[in-house]
């Protein structure tokens, strides 16, 4: 198993390359322009997942906080996945109210074929 750890301004992404590519988000995403850090990483991972027939799992359950600026790169990734061939799963923690409020808004990107899924867990 290959693990890559990337950090910027209090946010850490732990990327695990297994059967699927799983990105575990930790810490706090408070940057004014998180797209500069996040977009190159997430676009690369979406492309890698699609090219290899894997899913990209974005696991936010361990994340303590994200600001509204962080949603913009997520929207871009989910929109690209919806229009392309990539499979993306967004996982968040339902008991954490702020996560439910933030991530249920992303359900509009879900696809009927299940390639893009936004799911809350207990």
N, CA, C and O atoms as a Tinker XYZ file with bonds, in Angstrom:
   488  protein
     1  N      0.846000   -1.175000    0.000000    73     2
     2  CA     0.000000    0.000000    0.000000    64     1     3
     3  C      0.896000    1.244000    0.000000    63     2     4     5
     4  O      1.829000    1.355000    0.795000    81     3
     5  N      0.594000    2.161000   -0.898000    73     3     6
     6  CA     1.349000    3.397000   -1.049000    64     5     7
     7  C      0.587000    4.516000   -0.341000    63     6     8     9
     8  O     -0.584000    4.746000   -0.641000    81     7
     9  N      1.246000    5.226000    0.613000    73     7    10
    10  CA     0.617000    6.320000    1.339000    64     9    11
    11  C      1.395000    7.601000    1.071000    63    10    12    13
    12  O      2.620000    7.644000    1.186000    81    11
    13  N      0.657000    8.635000    0.714000    73    11    14
    14  CA     1.236000    9.946000    0.432000    64    13    15
    15  C      0.562000   10.940000    1.380000    63    14    16    17
    16  O     -0.666000   10.964000    1.466000    81    15
    17  N      1.338000   11.758000    2.091000    73    15    18
    18  CA     0.779000   12.752000    3.008000    64    17    19
    19  C      1.132000   14.142000    2.498000    63    18    20    21
    20  O      2.301000   14.465000    2.289000    81    19
    21  N      0.097000   14.961000    2.301000    73    19    22
    22  CA     0.264000   16.322000    1.789000    64    21    23
    23  C     -0.388000   17.284000    2.771000    63    22    24    25
    24  O     -1.494000   17.029000    3.248000    81    23
    25  N      0.293000   18.395000    3.079000    73    23    26
    26  CA    -0.229000   19.342000    4.064000    64    25    27
    27  C     -0.075000   20.772000    3.600000    63    26    28    29
    28  O      0.861000   21.118000    2.879000    81    27
    29  N     -1.026000   21.603000    4.033000    73    27    30
    30  CA    -0.964000   23.036000    3.763000    64    29    31
    31  C     -1.871000   23.766000    4.741000    63    30    32    33
    32  O     -3.062000   23.466000    4.830000    81    31
    33  N     -1.321000   24.711000    5.466000    73    31    34
    34  CA    -2.072000   25.625000    6.321000    64    33    35
    35  C     -3.066000   24.919000    7.246000    63    34    36    37
    36  O     -4.225000   25.324000    7.337000    81    35
    37  N     -2.618000   23.873000    7.927000    73    35    38
    38  CA    -3.474000   23.190000    8.902000    64    37    39
    39  C     -4.324000   22.067000    8.343000    63    38    40    41
    40  O     -5.014000   21.379000    9.096000    81    39
    41  N     -4.286000   21.872000    7.034000    73    39    42
    42  CA    -5.041000   20.799000    6.386000    64    41    43
    43  C     -4.064000   19.708000    5.946000    63    42    44    45
    44  O     -3.031000   19.996000    5.341000    81    43
    45  N     -4.398000   18.466000    6.253000    73    43    46
    46  CA    -3.580000   17.334000    5.836000    64    45    47
    47  C     -4.437000   16.369000    5.026000    63    46    48    49
    48  O     -5.545000   16.012000    5.427000    81    47
    49  N     -3.911000   15.960000    3.892000    73    47    50
    50  CA    -4.549000   14.947000    3.055000    64    49    51
    51  C     -3.669000   13.708000    3.098000    63    50    52    53
    52  O     -2.490000   13.758000    2.747000    81    51
    53  N     -4.249000   12.605000    3.527000    73    51    54
    54  CA    -3.543000   11.332000    3.531000    64    53    55
    55  C     -4.101000   10.513000    2.372000    63    54    56    57
    56  O     -5.265000   10.114000    2.392000    81    55
    57  N     -3.281000   10.267000    1.376000    73    55    58
    58  CA    -3.699000    9.588000    0.155000    64    57    59
    59  C     -3.210000    8.144000    0.188000    63    58    60    61
    60  O     -2.010000    7.886000    0.275000    81    59
    61  N     -4.149000    7.214000    0.118000    73    59    62
    62  CA    -3.826000    5.783000    0.113000    64    61    63
    63  C     -4.178000    5.209000   -1.251000    63    62    64    65
    64  O     -5.312000    5.317000   -1.718000    81    63
    65  N     -3.191000    4.604000   -1.869000    73    63    66
    66  CA    -3.392000    3.960000   -3.166000    64    65    67
    67  C     -3.541000    2.467000   -2.921000    63    66    68    69
    68  O     -2.550000    1.753000   -2.769000    81    67
    69  N     -4.769000    2.004000   -2.883000    73    67    70
    70  CA    -5.072000    0.587000   -2.719000    64    69    71
    71  C     -5.922000    0.186000   -3.919000    63    70    72    73
    72  O     -5.656000    0.625000   -5.038000    81    71
    73  N     -6.935000   -0.637000   -3.702000    73    71    74
    74  CA    -7.842000   -0.961000   -4.806000    64    73    75
    75  C     -8.486000    0.321000   -5.314000    63    74    76    77
    76  O     -8.574000    0.540000   -6.522000    81    75
    77  N     -8.932000    1.163000   -4.399000    73    75    78
    78  CA    -9.403000    2.504000   -4.730000    64    77    79
    79  C     -8.379000    3.500000   -4.215000    63    78    80    81
    80  O     -7.477000    3.133000   -3.462000    81    79
    81  N     -8.510000    4.745000   -4.611000    73    79    82
    82  CA    -7.659000    5.810000   -4.080000    64    81    83
    83  C     -8.485000    6.512000   -3.010000    63    82    84    85
    84  O     -9.539000    7.076000   -3.305000    81    83
    85  N     -8.011000    6.477000   -1.773000    73    83    86
    86  CA    -8.739000    7.080000   -0.662000    64    85    87
    87  C     -7.962000    8.269000   -0.129000    63    86    88    89
    88  O     -6.778000    8.164000    0.189000    81    87
    89  N     -8.653000    9.414000   -0.035000    73    87    90
    90  CA    -8.054000   10.625000    0.520000    64    89    91
    91  C     -8.758000   10.923000    1.831000    63    90    92    93
    92  O     -9.940000   11.266000    1.850000    81    91
    93  N     -8.021000   10.790000    2.931000    73    91    94
    94  CA    -8.565000   11.107000    4.249000    64    93    95
    95  C     -8.160000   12.526000    4.592000    63    94    96    97
    96  O     -6.975000   12.858000    4.631000    81    95
    97  N     -9.163000   13.360000    4.842000    73    95    98
    98  CA    -8.949000   14.774000    5.157000    64    97    99
    99  C     -8.886000   14.923000    6.676000    63    98   100   101
   100  O     -9.754000   14.423000    7.392000    81    99
   101  N     -7.846000   15.621000    7.165000    73    99   102
   102  CA    -7.677000   15.838000    8.605000    64   101   103
   103  C     -7.318000   17.305000    8.867000    63   102   104   105
   104  O     -6.766000   17.999000    8.013000    81   103
   105  N     -7.651000   17.739000   10.069000    73   103   106
   106  CA    -7.303000   19.094000   10.472000    64   105   107
   107  C     -8.389000   20.085000   10.122000    63   106   108   109
   108  O     -9.582000   19.796000   10.216000    81   107
   109  N     -7.944000   21.269000    9.713000    73   107   110
   110  CA    -8.863000   22.366000    9.409000    64   109   111
   111  C     -8.484000   22.988000    8.074000    63   110   112   113
   112  O     -7.313000   23.277000    7.829000    81   111
   113  N     -9.471000   23.193000    7.215000    73   111   114
   114  CA    -9.234000   23.851000    5.935000    64   113   115
   115  C     -9.738000   25.289000    6.055000    63   114   116   117
   116  O    -10.930000   25.560000    5.910000    81   115
   117  N     -8.809000   26.197000    6.320000    73   115   118
   118  CA    -9.167000   27.599000    6.545000    64   117   119
   119  C     -8.484000   28.556000    5.571000    63   118   120   121
   120  O     -8.598000   29.772000    5.728000    81   119
   121  N     -7.787000   28.042000    4.583000    73   119   122
   122  CA    -7.055000   28.888000    3.633000    64   121   123
   123  C     -8.009000   29.777000    2.851000    63   122   124   125
   124  O     -9.143000   29.391000    2.571000    81   123
   125  N     -7.548000   30.955000    2.506000    73   123   126
   126  CA    -8.364000   31.876000    1.712000    64   125   127
   127  C     -8.544000   31.374000    0.290000    63   126   128   129
   128  O     -9.593000   31.576000   -0.322000    81   127
   129  N     -7.497000   30.708000   -0.240000    73   127   130
   130  CA    -7.572000   30.160000   -1.586000    64   129   131
   131  C     -7.071000   28.716000   -1.573000    63   130   132   133
   132  O     -5.964000   28.434000   -2.033000    81   131
   133  N     -7.890000   27.804000   -1.045000    73   131   134
   134  CA    -7.448000   26.410000   -0.968000    64   133   135
   135  C     -7.347000   25.738000   -2.331000    63   134   136   137
   136  O     -6.752000   24.666000   -2.439000    81   135
   137  N     -7.908000   26.336000   -3.365000    73   135   138
   138  CA    -7.838000   25.752000   -4.710000    64   137   139
   139  C     -6.404000   25.588000   -5.186000    63   138   140   141
   140  O     -6.088000   24.624000   -5.884000    81   139
   141  N     -5.531000   26.521000   -4.814000    73   139   142
   142  CA    -4.130000   26.433000   -5.252000    64   141   143
   143  C     -3.474000   25.153000   -4.756000    63   142   144   145
   144  O     -2.672000   24.548000   -5.467000    81   143
   145  N     -3.808000   24.744000   -3.551000    73   143   146
   146  CA    -3.270000   23.514000   -2.981000    64   145   147
   147  C     -4.064000   22.295000   -3.454000    63   146   148   149
   148  O     -3.482000   21.292000   -3.866000    81   147
   149  N     -5.396000   22.387000   -3.393000    73   147   150
   150  CA    -6.248000   21.221000   -3.606000    64   149   151
   151  C     -6.457000   20.815000   -5.061000    63   150   152   153
   152  O     -6.408000   19.626000   -5.376000    81   151
   153  N     -6.688000   21.772000   -5.951000    73   151   154
   154  CA    -7.043000   21.407000   -7.331000    64   153   155
   155  C     -5.992000   20.555000   -8.048000    63   154   156   157
   156  O     -6.356000   19.549000   -8.658000    81   155
   157  N     -4.716000   20.912000   -8.000000    73   155   158
   158  CA    -3.742000   20.052000   -8.691000    64   157   159
   159  C     -3.731000   18.621000   -8.145000    63   158   160   161
   160  O     -3.620000   17.660000   -8.907000    81   159
   161  N     -3.845000   18.490000   -6.844000    73   159   162
   162  CA    -3.840000   17.163000   -6.218000    64   161   163
   163  C     -5.089000   16.388000   -6.615000    63   162   164   165
   164  O     -4.997000   15.253000   -7.084000    81   163
   165  N     -6.257000   16.998000   -6.429000    73   163   166
   166  CA    -7.511000   16.294000   -6.694000    64   165   167
   167  C     -7.710000   15.986000   -8.174000    63   166   168   169
   168  O     -8.219000   14.919000   -8.515000    81   167
   169  N     -7.320000   16.897000   -9.055000    73   167   170
   170  CA    -7.442000   16.626000  -10.491000    64   169   171
   171  C     -6.551000   15.440000  -10.892000    63   170   172   173
   172  O     -6.964000   14.584000  -11.674000    81   171
   173  N     -5.340000   15.399000  -10.355000    73   171   174
   174  CA    -4.431000   14.278000  -10.635000    64   173   175
   175  C     -5.035000   12.966000  -10.155000    63   174   176   177
   176  O     -4.979000   11.958000  -10.860000    81   175
   177  N     -5.612000   12.975000   -8.958000    73   175   178
   178  CA    -6.184000   11.750000   -8.405000    64   177   179
   179  C     -7.424000   11.299000   -9.162000    63   178   180   181
   180  O     -7.626000   10.100000   -9.353000    81   179
   181  N     -8.261000   12.244000   -9.599000    73   179   182
   182  CA    -9.438000   11.890000  -10.410000    64   181   183
   183  C     -8.981000   11.256000  -11.717000    63   182   184   185
   184  O     -9.531000   10.240000  -12.143000    81   183
   185  N     -7.982000   11.849000  -12.349000    73   183   186
   186  CA    -7.466000   11.310000  -13.611000    64   185   187
   187  C     -6.850000    9.928000  -13.413000    63   186   188   189
   188  O     -7.062000    9.031000  -14.229000    81   187
   189  N     -6.083000    9.753000  -12.326000    73   187   190
   190  CA    -5.481000    8.449000  -12.032000    64   189   191
   191  C     -6.552000    7.391000  -11.798000    63   190   192   193
   192  O     -6.463000    6.277000  -12.314000    81   191
   193  N     -7.555000    7.748000  -11.022000    73   191   194
   194  CA    -8.632000    6.800000  -10.721000    64   193   195
   195  C     -9.360000    6.390000  -12.000000    63   194   196   197
   196  O     -9.600000    5.205000  -12.228000    81   195
   197  N     -9.706000    7.364000  -12.828000    73   195   198
   198  CA   -10.431000    7.071000  -14.070000    64   197   199
   199  C     -9.584000    6.219000  -15.012000    63   198   200   201
   200  O    -10.090000    5.277000  -15.623000    81   199
   201  N     -8.310000    6.543000  -15.128000    73   199   202
   202  CA    -7.432000    5.816000  -16.048000    64   201   203
   203  C     -7.236000    4.362000  -15.629000    63   202   204   205
   204  O     -7.028000    3.491000  -16.474000    81   203
   205  N     -7.301000    4.103000  -14.329000    73   203   206
   206  CA    -7.050000    2.752000  -13.822000    64   205   207
   207  C     -8.325000    2.008000  -13.423000    63   206   208   209
   208  O     -8.256000    0.899000  -12.893000    81   207
   209  N     -9.488000    2.614000  -13.674000    73   207   210
   210  CA   -10.748000    1.956000  -13.346000    64   209   211
   211  C    -11.024000    1.852000  -11.860000    63   210   212   213
   212  O    -11.739000    0.951000  -11.421000    81   211
   213  N    -10.463000    2.764000  -11.083000    73   211   214
   214  CA   -10.660000    2.779000   -9.633000    64   213   215
   215  C    -11.618000    3.895000   -9.248000    63   214   216   217
   216  O    -11.949000    4.755000  -10.064000    81   215
   217  N    -12.056000    3.871000   -8.006000    73   215   218
   218  CA   -12.841000    4.973000   -7.456000    64   217   219
   219  C    -11.917000    5.886000   -6.660000    63   218   220   221
   220  O    -10.919000    5.443000   -6.092000    81   219
   221  N    -12.264000    7.154000   -6.631000    73   219   222
   222  CA   -11.611000    8.122000   -5.754000    64   221   223
   223  C    -12.554000    8.353000   -4.591000    63   222   224   225
   224  O    -13.670000    8.837000   -4.779000    81   223
   225  N    -12.113000    8.009000   -3.385000    73   223   226
   226  CA   -12.914000    8.176000   -2.185000    64   225   227
   227  C    -12.372000    9.373000   -1.418000    63   226   228   229
   228  O    -11.213000    9.381000   -1.004000    81   227
   229  N    -13.211000   10.380000   -1.233000    73   227   230
   230  CA   -12.846000   11.576000   -0.469000    64   229   231
   231  C    -13.511000   11.441000    0.891000    63   230   232   233
   232  O    -14.721000   11.627000    1.016000    81   231
   233  N    -12.723000   11.117000    1.911000    73   231   234
   234  CA   -13.237000   10.825000    3.247000    64   233   235
   235  C    -13.011000   12.027000    4.166000    63   234   236   237
   236  O    -11.889000   12.312000    4.584000    81   235
   237  N    -14.106000   12.720000    4.466000    73   235   238
   238  CA   -14.053000   13.938000    5.280000    64   237   239
   239  C    -14.395000   13.680000    6.745000    63   238   240   241
   240  O    -14.436000   14.627000    7.531000    81   239
   241  N    -14.638000   12.449000    7.132000    73   239   242
   242  CA   -15.147000   12.167000    8.476000    64   241   243
   243  C    -14.210000   12.602000    9.586000    63   242   244   245
   244  O    -14.679000   12.907000   10.682000    81   243
   245  N    -12.900000   12.645000    9.350000    73   243   246
   246  CA   -11.939000   13.058000   10.377000    64   245   247
   247  C    -11.618000   14.550000   10.321000    63   246   248   249
   248  O    -10.825000   15.045000   11.121000    81   247
   249  N    -12.229000   15.263000    9.383000    73   247   250
   250  CA   -11.954000   16.690000    9.230000    64   249   251
   251  C    -12.661000   17.485000   10.325000    63   250   252   253
   252  O    -13.830000   17.238000   10.620000    81   251
   253  N    -11.946000   18.442000   10.928000    73   251   254
   254  CA   -12.510000   19.245000   12.010000    64   253   255
   255  C    -13.302000   20.445000   11.508000    63   254   256   257
   256  O    -14.259000   20.875000   12.152000    81   255
   257  N    -12.908000   20.983000   10.367000    73   255   258
   258  CA   -13.582000   22.189000    9.872000    64   257   259
   259  C    -13.173000   22.437000    8.430000    63   258   260   261
   260  O    -12.040000   22.153000    8.041000    81   259
   261  N    -14.095000   22.965000    7.643000    73   259   262
   262  CA   -13.741000   23.509000    6.337000    64   261   263
   263  C    -14.537000   24.778000    6.107000    63   262   264   265
   264  O    -15.704000   24.874000    6.485000    81   263
   265  N    -13.893000   25.747000    5.484000    73   263   266
   266  CA   -14.582000   26.996000    5.180000    64   265   267
   267  C    -15.271000   26.879000    3.828000    63   266   268   269
   268  O    -15.074000   25.907000    3.098000    81   267
   269  N    -16.066000   27.865000    3.509000    73   267   270
   270  CA   -16.827000   27.818000    2.256000    64   269   271
   271  C    -15.913000   27.860000    1.033000    63   270   272   273
   272  O    -16.286000   27.361000   -0.028000    81   271
   273  N    -14.732000   28.442000    1.163000    73   271   274
   274  CA   -13.785000   28.487000    0.041000    64   273   275
   275  C    -13.311000   27.092000   -0.353000    63   274   276   277
   276  O    -12.914000   26.871000   -1.498000    81   275
   277  N    -13.348000   26.163000    0.575000    73   275   278
   278  CA   -12.906000   24.800000    0.289000    64   277   279
   279  C    -13.922000   24.059000   -0.569000    63   278   280   281
   280  O    -13.568000   23.106000   -1.264000    81   279
   281  N    -15.166000   24.481000   -0.528000    73   279   282
   282  CA   -16.198000   23.815000   -1.325000    64   281   283
   283  C    -15.994000   24.050000   -2.823000    63   282   284   285
   284  O    -16.356000   23.196000   -3.632000    81   283
   285  N    -15.424000   25.186000   -3.201000    73   283   286
   286  CA   -15.241000   25.496000   -4.630000    64   285   287
   287  C    -14.408000   24.443000   -5.365000    63   286   288   289
   288  O    -14.844000   23.976000   -6.418000    81   287
   289  N    -13.227000   24.043000   -4.864000    73   287   290
   290  CA   -12.492000   22.999000   -5.581000    64   289   291
   291  C    -13.213000   21.655000   -5.553000    63   290   292   293
   292  O    -13.083000   20.868000   -6.490000    81   291
   293  N    -13.964000   21.386000   -4.502000    73   291   294
   294  CA   -14.731000   20.136000   -4.457000    64   293   295
   295  C    -15.816000   20.131000   -5.521000    63   294   296   297
   296  O    -16.045000   19.119000   -6.183000    81   295
   297  N    -16.472000   21.253000   -5.677000    73   295   298
   298  CA   -17.508000   21.374000   -6.709000    64   297   299
   299  C    -16.888000   21.137000   -8.088000    63   298   300   301
   300  O    -17.473000   20.441000   -8.917000    81   299
   301  N    -15.728000   21.703000   -8.333000    73   299   302
   302  CA   -15.067000   21.528000   -9.637000    64   301   303
   303  C    -14.719000   20.064000   -9.891000    63   302   304   305
   304  O    -14.896000   19.569000  -11.004000    81   303
   305  N    -14.231000   19.375000   -8.875000    73   303   306
   306  CA   -13.864000   17.963000   -9.011000    64   305   307
   307  C    -15.106000   17.114000   -9.256000    63   306   308   309
   308  O    -15.109000   16.257000  -10.140000    81   307
   309  N    -16.152000   17.345000   -8.482000    73   307   310
   310  CA   -17.370000   16.554000   -8.646000    64   309   311
   311  C    -18.027000   16.819000   -9.994000    63   310   312   313
   312  O    -18.568000   15.901000  -10.611000    81   311
   313  N    -17.986000   18.054000  -10.451000    73   311   314
   314  CA   -18.554000   18.380000  -11.754000    64   313   315
   315  C    -17.758000   17.703000  -12.869000    63   314   316   317
   316  O    -18.339000   17.172000  -13.815000    81   315
   317  N    -16.434000   17.724000  -12.756000    73   315   318
   318  CA   -15.593000   17.064000  -13.759000    64   317   319
   319  C    -15.844000   15.560000  -13.771000    63   318   320   321
   320  O    -15.904000   14.944000  -14.834000    81   319
   321  N    -15.991000   14.974000  -12.590000    73   319   322
   322  CA   -16.257000   13.535000  -12.507000    64   321   323
   323  C    -17.625000   13.206000  -13.103000    63   322   324   325
   324  O    -17.777000   12.214000  -13.816000    81   323
   325  N    -18.597000   14.027000  -12.813000    73   323   326
   326  CA   -19.950000   13.794000  -13.327000    64   325   327
   327  C    -19.965000   13.832000  -14.858000    63   326   328   329
   328  O    -20.663000   13.041000  -15.493000    81   327
   329  N    -19.205000   14.742000  -15.443000    73   327   330
   330  CA   -19.174000   14.869000  -16.901000    64   329   331
   331  C    -18.235000   13.866000  -17.563000    63   330   332   333
   332  O    -18.325000   13.634000  -18.769000    81   331
   333  N    -17.333000   13.268000  -16.782000    73   331   334
   334  CA   -16.355000   12.335000  -17.346000    64   333   335
   335  C    -16.689000   10.894000  -17.034000    63   334   336   337
   336  O    -17.854000   10.497000  -16.998000    81   335
   337  N    -15.633000   10.111000  -16.809000    73   335   338
   338  CA   -15.814000    8.684000  -16.549000    64   337   339
   339  C    -15.370000    8.277000  -15.152000    63   338   340   341
   340  O    -15.474000    7.107000  -14.785000    81   339
   341  N    -14.878000    9.229000  -14.374000    73   339   342
   342  CA   -14.353000    8.907000  -13.046000    64   341   343
   343  C    -15.474000    8.550000  -12.078000    63   342   344   345
   344  O    -16.614000    8.996000  -12.211000    81   343
   345  N    -15.107000    7.738000  -11.112000    73   343   346
   346  CA   -16.014000    7.366000  -10.026000    64   345   347
   347  C    -15.500000    8.045000   -8.759000    63   346   348   349
   348  O    -14.352000    7.842000   -8.363000    81   347
   349  N    -16.359000    8.858000   -8.118000    73   347   350
   350  CA   -15.963000    9.590000   -6.915000    64   349   351
   351  C    -17.004000    9.360000   -5.828000    63   350   352   353
   352  O    -18.207000    9.476000   -6.062000    81   351
   353  N    -16.518000    9.031000   -4.633000    73   351   354
   354  CA   -17.378000    8.855000   -3.466000    64   353   355
   355  C    -16.952000    9.870000   -2.420000    63   354   356   357
   356  O    -15.779000    9.935000   -2.051000    81   355
   357  N    -17.906000   10.661000   -1.940000    73   355   358
   358  CA   -17.650000   11.617000   -0.863000    64   357   359
   359  C    -18.271000   11.037000    0.400000    63   358   360   361
   360  O    -19.465000   10.740000    0.428000    81   359
   361  N    -17.465000   10.874000    1.447000    73   359   362
   362  CA   -17.951000   10.359000    2.716000    64   361   363
   363  C    -17.853000   11.456000    3.762000    63   362   364   365
   364  O    -16.834000   12.139000    3.873000    81   363
   365  N    -18.933000   11.618000    4.534000    73   363   366
   366  CA   -18.922000   12.590000    5.625000    64   365   367
   367  C    -19.640000   11.988000    6.824000    63   366   368   369
   368  O    -20.315000   10.965000    6.705000    81   367
   369  N    -19.493000   12.625000    7.976000    73   367   370
   370  CA   -20.070000   12.137000    9.226000    64   369   371
   371  C    -21.389000   12.850000    9.516000    63   370   372   373
   372  O    -21.403000   14.049000    9.795000    81   371
   373  N    -22.497000   12.110000    9.450000    73   371   374
   374  CA   -23.809000   12.700000    9.737000    64   373   375
   375  C    -23.934000   13.269000   11.153000    63   374   376   377
   376  O    -24.561000   14.314000   11.331000    81   375
   377  N    -23.356000   12.613000   12.164000    73   375   378
   378  CA   -23.477000   13.181000   13.520000    64   377   379
   379  C    -22.813000   14.559000   13.683000    63   378   380   381
   380  O    -23.145000   15.305000   14.603000    81   379
   381  N    -21.893000   14.881000   12.801000    73   379   382
   382  CA   -21.264000   16.202000   12.869000    64   381   383
   383  C    -22.106000   17.142000   12.020000    63   382   384   385
   384  O    -22.008000   17.148000   10.793000    81   383
   385  N    -22.925000   17.927000   12.681000    73   383   386
   386  CA   -23.934000   18.744000   12.007000    64   385   387
   387  C    -23.333000   19.638000   10.913000    63   386   388   389
   388  O    -23.916000   19.771000    9.837000    81   387
   389  N    -22.185000   20.242000   11.178000    73   387   390
   390  CA   -21.591000   21.128000   10.176000    64   389   391
   391  C    -21.243000   20.341000    8.910000    63   390   392   393
   392  O    -21.329000   20.880000    7.806000    81   391
   393  N    -20.849000   19.066000    9.059000    73   391   394
   394  CA   -20.549000   18.272000    7.873000    64   393   395
   395  C    -21.829000   17.973000    7.087000    63   394   396   397
   396  O    -21.839000   18.045000    5.858000    81   395
   397  N    -22.892000   17.643000    7.795000    73   395   398
   398  CA   -24.164000   17.378000    7.114000    64   397   399
   399  C    -24.617000   18.608000    6.341000    63   398   400   401
   400  O    -25.043000   18.494000    5.191000    81   399
   401  N    -24.529000   19.770000    6.953000    73   399   402
   402  CA   -24.939000   21.006000    6.278000    64   401   403
   403  C    -24.087000   21.283000    5.047000    63   402   404   405
   404  O    -24.606000   21.709000    4.016000    81   403
   405  N    -22.796000   21.045000    5.148000    73   403   406
   406  CA   -21.893000   21.324000    4.026000    64   405   407
   407  C    -22.029000   20.306000    2.896000    63   406   408   409
   408  O    -22.078000   20.676000    1.723000    81   407
   409  N    -22.088000   19.039000    3.247000    73   407   410
   410  CA   -21.981000   18.002000    2.218000    64   409   411
   411  C    -23.301000   17.599000    1.579000    63   410   412   413
   412  O    -23.298000   17.116000    0.447000    81   411
   413  N    -24.412000   17.777000    2.250000    73   411   414
   414  CA   -25.684000   17.446000    1.586000    64   413   415
   415  C    -25.915000   18.361000    0.390000    63   414   416   417
   416  O    -26.612000   17.979000   -0.551000    81   415
   417  N    -25.345000   19.555000    0.410000    73   415   418
   418  CA   -25.473000   20.460000   -0.742000    64   417   419
   419  C    -24.772000   19.896000   -1.974000    63   418   420   421
   420  O    -25.110000   20.260000   -3.100000    81   419
   421  N    -23.805000   19.015000   -1.769000    73   419   422
   422  CA   -23.065000   18.430000   -2.888000    64   421   423
   423  C    -23.808000   17.261000   -3.537000    63   422   424   425
   424  O    -23.365000   16.735000   -4.559000    81   423
   425  N    -24.924000   16.856000   -2.954000    73   423   426
   426  CA   -25.690000   15.736000   -3.511000    64   425   427
   427  C    -26.205000   16.026000   -4.916000    63   426   428   429
   428  O    -26.533000   15.092000   -5.647000    81   427
   429  N    -26.284000   17.284000   -5.310000    73   427   430
   430  CA   -26.740000   17.623000   -6.660000    64   429   431
   431  C    -25.796000   17.061000   -7.735000    63   430   432   433
   432  O    -26.178000   16.964000   -8.901000    81   431
   433  N    -24.574000   16.695000   -7.349000    73   431   434
   434  CA   -23.607000   16.161000   -8.307000    64   433   435
   435  C    -23.695000   14.639000   -8.453000    63   434   436   437
   436  O    -23.015000   14.062000   -9.302000    81   435
   437  N    -24.518000   13.989000   -7.639000    73   435   438
   438  CA   -24.652000   12.538000   -7.730000    64   437   439
   439  C    -25.194000   12.138000   -9.102000    63   438   440   441
   440  O    -26.013000   12.841000   -9.694000    81   439
   441  N    -24.728000   11.012000   -9.584000    73   439   442
   442  CA   -25.167000   10.520000  -10.884000    64   441   443
   443  C    -26.090000    9.310000  -10.691000    63   442   444   445
   444  O    -25.976000    8.571000   -9.712000    81   443
   445  N    -26.989000    9.131000  -11.630000    73   443   446
   446  CA   -27.935000    8.017000  -11.538000    64   445   447
   447  C    -27.236000    6.663000  -11.690000    63   446   448   449
   448  O    -27.752000    5.646000  -11.228000    81   447
   449  N    -26.069000    6.646000  -12.334000    73   447   450
   450  CA   -25.351000    5.384000  -12.501000    64   449   451
   451  C    -24.424000    5.076000  -11.323000    63   450   452   453
   452  O    -23.715000    4.069000  -11.345000    81   451
   453  N    -24.420000    5.928000  -10.297000    73   451   454
   454  CA   -23.629000    5.673000   -9.091000    64   453   455
   455  C    -22.162000    5.997000   -9.209000    63   454   456   457
   456  O    -21.394000    5.633000   -8.319000    81   455
   457  N    -21.729000    6.669000  -10.272000    73   455   458
   458  CA   -20.306000    7.036000  -10.400000    64   457   459
   459  C    -19.925000    8.136000   -9.429000    63   458   460   461
   460  O    -18.796000    8.161000   -8.941000    81   459
   461  N    -20.848000    9.051000   -9.138000    73   459   462
   462  CA   -20.595000   10.109000   -8.159000    64   461   463
   463  C    -21.622000    9.946000   -7.047000    63   462   464   465
   464  O    -22.829000   10.030000   -7.274000    81   463
   465  N    -21.109000    9.707000   -5.822000    73   463   466
   466  CA   -21.970000    9.443000   -4.685000    64   465   467
   467  C    -21.517000   10.324000   -3.517000    63   466   468   469
   468  O    -20.323000   10.451000   -3.245000    81   467
   469  N    -22.492000   10.929000   -2.835000    73   467   470
   470  CA   -22.230000   11.677000   -1.613000    64   469   471
   471  C    -22.980000   10.946000   -0.505000    63   470   472   473
   472  O    -24.209000   10.870000   -0.524000    81   471
   473  N    -22.220000   10.398000    0.479000    73   471   474
   474  CA   -22.868000    9.572000    1.480000    64   473   475
   475  C    -22.451000    9.961000    2.889000    63   474   476   477
   476  O    -21.269000   10.133000    3.186000    81   475
   477  N    -23.443000   10.093000    3.734000    73   475   478
   478  CA   -23.203000   10.332000    5.151000    64   477   479
   479  C    -23.179000    9.007000    5.885000    63   478   480   481
   480  O    -23.940000    8.094000    5.567000    81   479
   481  N    -22.296000    8.910000    6.872000    73   479   482
   482  CA   -22.198000    7.697000    7.681000    64   481   483
   483  C    -22.406000    8.044000    9.136000    63   482   484   485
   484  O    -22.259000    9.197000    9.542000    81   483
   485  N    -22.745000    7.049000    9.906000    73   483   486
   486  CA   -22.937000    7.254000   11.346000    64   485   487
   487  C    -21.628000    7.232000   12.013000    63   486   488
   488  O    -21.554000    7.386000   13.232000    81   487
